[in-house]
Amino acid sequence: MNAKSGIRLMLATVYYPVRYLYESDLEIAQQIDKFLVEKMGRQPGWYLNMMKEYCTHRGLGSRTGLQTFVGGTVRRGVWDLTIYIGPEAYAPERYE
């Protein structure tokens, strides 16, 4: 509730199905990394390097599937970002 006006503020989270919007997980990670640097003050490469370390069974540039959705909202002027990661337990690259 907004203390000044007594109006209850509604927050909405927008979900982007990044798995279907980009060509590869590398492209997704680069875009998220860019967003985190520009909007949230993270160090460049922080997210991208984390995804490269997490995805050891294949290259991020080969396809999508690791990062599925990104949810975002703004609360009191601060971004709140949720990134949904799929472990790819049954990815064909794990069994080659």
N, C-alpha and C positions, 0 to 999 in steps of 0.2 A: 504494500500500500504506500502511496506517495504521501508523506507526512504533511507536506504543505497544502495539498488540495484535498486530501482524503480520498483520492481516486485510486482504485486498485489497478495496478499496471499489469497488462497482459504481456507475456513473453512468448515468442514463437521460435521454434527451432526449425531451420530449413535443412532438409537432408538431400544430398546430392549423390546419385548412384554412380560414383566415379568409375566403377568397374565397367560401366557401359558407355561412358562419355569420353574415354581416352583409349589410345592404342596399346599402352603398356603401363606396367607398374612403375617403370622408370619415369615416364612422363608425369604420372600422378604424383610421385614422390617429389619431383622437381617443382611442380606447381604448389604442393603443400609447403615445401621448404621455403619457397619464395613468399608465400602468404605469411608464414611464421616469422620470417625476417622483417617484412614490411609492416605487418599489423601487430605483431606480438613481441618484437624486439629480440627474437632468438638469434643465435649465431648462424651465419650462412653455412649450409651443409649439415647442420645438426640432425635434422629429420632424415635427409637423404642417406647419410652415413649409417644411421640407425637401421633403416630399412635394408640396406646392403648387408649389414651384419646379421640381420634376422633371417633374410632369405638366402640361405646357403645352398639350397637344392637346385636353384636355377638363377639365371641372370634376370634382373628386373626388367630389362628391355625386351624379353622374349614374348611376353603377353600380359594380360591383366589377370586378377584373381586374388592377389594377396590383400590389397586394399579395396574394400567393397563399397563402403559408404562413408561420407563425411557429413557430419552434422554441425551446424553453426548457429549461434545466437549471440546477441550483444546484451550484456547486463550491466547497467550503470556505466555505459560507455566502454566496457571492456569485453573483448571477444572471448567466447567460450567455445572451443572447438573439440569435437569428439570424432576420432578416426576409428573406423571399424576394420579390424584386421582379421583375415581368415587364415588359419594355420596351414592350409593346403595339405592336410594329412594324407589325402589320397591323390595328390598330384602325380601325374605319370612320370615326371622327372625324378621322383624319389625312388622309383623302381627300375630305372634303366641301368 
